[in-house]
Structures are given as structure tokens and as C-alpha cells.
Amino acid sequence: MASRGTKREADEEKDKDTVCGYIHNVTECRISLYKRVKLFNAVIQTDRDEFRNMAIFAAEKHTTFKQAEKNKSPVKLSNVSKRVSSQGEGYDVQCGRATEVNVVERLPFSFKQPLDSGIRSLAEVKAMAPKQQVSAVVGRVVHVSQCTETVEFQGASIEAQSCYLEDTSGTIKIQLWESLIGKLDFGRTYKLTNVSTRVFAGSMYLTTSRRTEIQQVAPLHGLNDVIQFRVDEGQVVVMEGSITSVEVALSHRCSRCNAWQQDFEKRGKFHRCFRCKRLQLVEAFQPTVNASVTFVGEFGEKELTLSNSVIKRYF
């Protein structure tokens, strides 16, 4: 008599399927908020005008999918699972470590970029009301602030970085928070999903969230080759001296509910979030480091604050 485990494995194997098509819109790898596993997303074109969303729970296959997208290669995906579509129509494709990716000679339909009606122009975004969700924007980075700023939120310091995006309709400022700092490079074009509008001093800008994803895409047509956008960030001050004291603060935040933790015990294997009460592995809590440094030189004594992104450059 077959065991329950053997029967379940047989049922799962029976459910495995094969899908052929072209790969599009491969995202960067991320950690699932609920299952705490690494995955990335993509879209597969299965016919001339049919596109299926994909979730790939195998980070080691990321390079293979990116290469297939870049080369516009027709591929055959074996050992995949079909799930009811999150869009309510058709099916989505789920891939795992057992999934095989093979290039095929040809398909009965040609490569075609999927339509993305969720993308808003920057002019459309600037005409929206504040605190509105924007599913996606695409823009070229025309400015990246060399400095970050730190704000206090719920008793902890949070770091932010300002950048500016440009498309054929205009420019807009976007605020990057925490783990997204440093993800935008000057002159490159990106698609940002799940951002929202804010207003400060009468000017509309965008802000990221923990659901925001950033994907580098092909350059936009219609933009000048030379970037002429300028932002005056003031004078850069260079100081030389000796460090006489350092005070380091390490904070941890729940990746599920985003709450800063109290009485975090990192020597244990598990920690229970004080807000959502979920017991999680210690590694699941996101660490943030800030340091206060006493600096002495010809200028006298100065107190400097080193933010999380600055400290992480040296580790």
C-alpha cells in the first residue's frame, strides 16, 4: 500500500505540464513575504496574442530566463504547473527546481511584446491626486542624489534617497526607501511597479513601498541622447581628521508587517514579532545599521551620522 507521501508526490508529478513560448518581463529575484522563499516573476507568450504570468521558485534559473528574454529565444518549459489565473481568466504558470528550460527550433507564432496598459506616463502621474497607487511607470534616470536622508518613524531611523525619472512627457522625483537605495543607475531606463503619489511643497513626486519592484528595461525612444537635467544639491564638503569614538545602533524590522522590533534576541533561532505575533526565523528580520561618529581635525570636533547604505558599502 502506497504511503501518503508517495501518493502526494505521484499526484504532483501527474499535474506537471509543458508550455512553449517566448519569455518576457523577467523581474529581479525577491523573497516571498509569506513563504519566505526566493522567487522571480516573468511573462510567457504562448500564442500570437496570448500571455501568461509566471512565478519561478528557483532563483538559480534566473540567468537562464534573462538570457532567453534577451535573445528572444523560443523555449519549451517542462515540469511546470498550471494554476488558476490571478487575473481571473485562463491560467498562470508556476515553475520550480525541477522545471527544464530548452530552446526549440521554431514556434507557430512570432515574438511579440506584451501590451502593458498599467504603465502611466509621468505627465499622467503628475496630474493625479496625492496618495494614489500607480501600478507602473517607465523612465530614464536623469539624476541620482549622492546623499541620503534619514527620517524618524515609529522610534526608528529610516533612510531615503531621491532620484529623478524622465520620459517623453516630462520628469518627476521619486523617493527610494531602505533596501531600494542604490538600485537606480544614472542614464539607465527602469520600470518601477507598485509606487504611489505624494505632494510636498506643492510638487508631485513618487514614493516606493515594500511591494515596489525595479526592473531595467530597454531605452525609451524620443529622448535626447545627452541628459541635460540638473539638480543643485549644494557644495560637497571634504574633511580630514581622526575618529575618536563610534556608537553603532542595530535595528531589526519584520518583513511581514514592517514593524520595528523591541528586545530582539539575535542569538536565538526564532523571534516572534511583537505586532503581528508571527514566529519567524531570525534571518527573516531585516537588519538596519546606523552609526554616530565623533570626528576631530583642523575644523574642530564634529558629530557625523553614517547611514545604513553607507555602512553596507564596506561589507
C-alpha positions in Angstrom: 0.0 0.0 0.0 1.5 3.4 -1.0 2.2 5.9 1.7 0.5 9.3 1.8 3.8 11.0 0.8 4.3 8.7 -2.2 0.7 9.3 -3.3 1.1 13.1 -3.0 4.3 13.1 -5.0 2.6 10.9 -7.7 -0.3 13.4 -7.8 2.1 16.3 -8.1 4.0 14.6 -10.9 0.8 13.8 -12.8 -0.1 17.5 -12.6 3.2 18.6 -14.3 2.8 20.1 -17.7 4.7 21.6 -20.6 4.4 25.1 -22.0 6.1 26.6 -25.1 6.6 30.3 -25.9 8.7 33.4 -25.6 9.9 34.8 -22.3 9.1 38.5 -21.4 9.4 40.9 -18.4 11.8 38.8 -16.1 11.9 40.6 -12.7 14.8 40.6 -10.2 14.7 37.9 -7.5 12.9 38.7 -4.3 11.8 37.0 -1.1 8.2 35.9 -0.8 6.6 37.8 2.2 4.6 34.8 3.3 6.5 31.6 2.4 10.0 33.2 2.9 11.3 31.6 -0.3 13.2 33.2 -3.1 11.4 33.7 -6.5 11.1 35.9 -9.5 8.3 36.6 -12.0 8.1 36.7 -15.7 5.5 36.5 -18.6 5.4 33.8 -21.2 3.9 34.4 -24.7 2.0 31.1 -25.5 0.4 32.3 -28.8 0.4 35.3 -31.1 -1.8 37.4 -28.6 -1.8 35.2 -25.5 0.4 35.9 -22.5 0.6 34.1 -19.2 2.0 35.3 -15.9 4.7 33.1 -14.3 6.2 32.6 -10.9 9.6 30.9 -10.8 10.5 29.4 -7.4 14.1 28.6 -8.5 16.5 31.5 -8.2 19.3 29.5 -9.8 17.3 29.6 -13.1 17.2 33.5 -13.2 20.1 33.8 -15.6 18.6 31.3 -18.0 15.3 33.1 -18.1 17.0 36.5 -18.5 19.1 35.1 -21.4 16.0 33.7 -23.1 14.3 37.1 -22.9 17.3 38.9 -24.2 17.8 36.6 -27.1 14.1 36.4 -27.9 14.5 32.6 -28.0 11.6 30.2 -28.4 11.6 27.9 -25.4 10.0 24.8 -24.1 9.3 24.7 -20.3 8.9 21.1 -19.0 7.7 20.1 -15.5 5.7 23.2 -14.8 2.3 23.6 -13.1 -0.7 25.5 -14.3 -2.7 27.4 -11.8 -6.0 29.4 -12.0 -5.0 32.8 -13.3 -4.7 35.7 -10.7 -6.4 37.8 -13.4 -9.5 35.6 -13.3 -9.2 34.3 -16.9 -7.1 31.4 -18.2 -4.1 30.1 -16.2 -0.8 31.2 -14.7 2.4 29.1 -14.9 4.4 28.1 -11.9 8.0 26.8 -12.2 10.2 25.1 -9.7 13.7 23.5 -9.4 12.5 20.5 -11.5 11.5 22.8 -14.4 13.6 22.3 -17.5 14.2 25.2 -20.0 15.1 24.2 -23.5 15.4 26.2 -26.7 13.3 24.9 -29.6 13.9 25.4 -33.3 10.7 27.4 -34.0 7.1 28.1 -32.9 3.9 28.6 -35.0 3.8 32.3 -33.9 6.3 35.1 -33.8 7.8 37.0 -30.9 5.6 39.9 -29.7 5.9 42.3 -26.8 3.0 42.1 -24.4 0.8 45.2 -24.0 1.2 46.8 -20.6 -1.8 49.0 -20.1 -0.8 49.5 -16.5 2.1 51.8 -17.3 1.4 55.5 -16.7 3.3 58.4 -18.3 5.0 60.8 -15.9 2.6 63.6 -17.1 -0.4 61.4 -16.2 1.2 60.7 -12.7 1.7 64.4 -12.1 -2.0 65.0 -12.8 -3.1 62.5 -10.2 -4.2 63.3 -6.7 -1.8 62.5 -3.8 -1.7 59.2 -2.1 -2.8 57.3 -5.2 -1.4 53.9 -6.2 0.4 53.7 -9.6 0.8 50.2 -11.0 3.8 51.0 -13.1 6.0 53.8 -14.6 8.9 53.6 -17.0 11.6 56.3 -17.1 15.2 57.1 -17.7 17.2 58.1 -14.6 18.4 61.7 -15.1 19.6 62.3 -11.5 20.6 60.3 -8.5 21.3 62.0 -5.2 24.8 61.3 -3.9 23.5 61.7 -0.4 20.7 60.1 1.5 18.5 61.5 4.3 17.3 59.8 7.5 13.9 60.3 9.0 12.4 59.1 12.3 9.5 56.8 12.0 7.9 54.9 14.9 11.0 55.3 17.0 13.5 54.1 14.4 15.6 55.8 11.7 14.6 55.1 8.1 16.8 56.1 5.1 15.7 57.6 1.8 17.3 58.6 -1.5 16.0 61.0 -4.1 16.2 60.3 -7.8 14.5 61.8 -10.9 13.0 60.0 -13.8 12.3 61.2 -17.4 10.1 60.1 -20.2 8.8 61.9 -23.3 6.1 63.6 -21.2 8.3 65.1 -18.5 10.3 64.5 -15.3 9.4 63.5 -11.8 11.1 63.0 -8.5 11.0 59.5 -6.9 11.9 58.7 -3.3 13.6 55.3 -2.8 13.4 53.8 0.7 15.7 51.4 2.6 16.6 48.3 0.5 15.9 50.0 -2.8 18.5 52.7 -2.2 21.3 52.4 -4.9 19.1 50.3 -7.2 18.8 53.1 -9.9 21.8 54.0 -12.0 22.2 57.3 -13.8 21.3 57.1 -17.5 19.6 53.7 -17.4 15.9 53.1 -18.0 13.8 51.2 -15.5 10.2 50.0 -14.9 9.0 50.5 -11.4 5.8 48.9 -10.2 3.6 49.5 -7.1 4.6 53.1 -6.4 2.4 55.9 -5.1 2.0 59.6 -5.4 2.8 62.2 -2.8 2.9 66.0 -2.6 5.5 68.2 -0.9 5.6 72.0 -1.1 3.1 71.9 -3.9 5.1 69.5 -6.1 4.0 66.0 -7.0 6.5 63.1 -6.5 6.5 59.3 -6.4 7.5 57.1 -3.4 8.3 53.4 -3.3 6.9 50.9 -0.9 7.9 47.4 0.3 5.9 46.0 -2.7 7.8 48.0 -5.3 9.8 46.1 -7.8 12.5 47.6 -10.1 13.4 46.2 -13.5 15.9 47.6 -16.0 14.3 47.8 -19.5 15.2 49.0 -23.0 15.8 52.7 -23.5 12.8 54.9 -24.3 12.5 56.3 -27.9 12.2 60.0 -28.4 14.6 61.2 -25.6 17.8 63.2 -26.3 21.0 61.2 -26.1 22.5 63.9 -23.8 20.9 64.3 -20.4 20.5 68.0 -19.6 18.6 67.7 -16.4 20.3 69.3 -13.4 19.6 69.4 -9.7 21.7 71.7 -7.3 22.5 69.6 -4.2 24.8 72.2 -2.8 28.6 72.1 -2.2 30.3 68.8 -1.3 32.4 69.2 1.8 35.6 67.1 2.3 37.0 66.8 5.8 40.2 65.1 7.0 40.7 64.0 10.6 40.7 61.3 13.2 37.8 59.2 14.5 37.8 59.4 18.3 34.5 57.5 19.1 31.9 55.4 17.4 28.4 54.4 18.5 26.6 51.8 16.5 22.8 51.0 16.6 21.4 47.8 15.1 17.7 47.6 14.5 15.5 44.8 13.0 12.2 45.0 11.2 9.6 42.4 10.5 9.4 41.6 6.8 5.8 40.6 7.1 4.2 43.6 8.9 7.2 46.0 8.6 7.2 46.7 12.4 10.5 47.6 14.1 11.3 45.1 16.8 11.7 45.5 20.5 14.0 43.4 22.6 15.3 41.5 19.6 17.4 38.4 20.5 19.6 37.6 17.5 21.4 34.7 19.2 18.2 32.6 19.2 16.9 30.7 16.2 13.4 32.2 16.2 11.8 35.5 17.1 8.2 36.4 17.4 7.1 39.8 16.0 5.6 41.9 18.8 3.0 43.4 16.3 1.8 40.6 14.0 2.8 37.9 16.6 4.2 35.7 13.8 7.1 33.4 14.9 9.8 33.6 12.3 13.4 32.7 11.7 15.8 35.3 13.0 17.2 35.7 9.4 13.8 36.8 8.2 14.0 40.1 10.1 15.7 42.9 8.1 18.7 44.4 9.8 19.4 48.2 9.6 22.7 49.7 10.9 23.3 53.3 11.8 26.4 54.8 13.4 27.3 58.0 15.1 31.0 59.0 14.7 33.0 61.7 16.5 35.4 63.2 14.0 38.3 65.5 15.0 40.5 67.6 12.8 41.6 71.2 12.0 37.9 72.1 11.8 37.5 71.1 15.5 35.2 68.3 16.6 32.2 67.1 14.5 29.5 64.5 15.1 28.7 62.6 11.9 25.9 60.1 11.2 26.6 57.2 8.9 23.5 55.7 7.4 22.7 52.1 6.6 23.5 52.4 2.9 26.9 54.0 3.6 28.0 51.3 6.1 26.9 48.5 3.9 29.2 49.6 1.1 32.1 48.3 3.3 30.6 44.8 4.0 
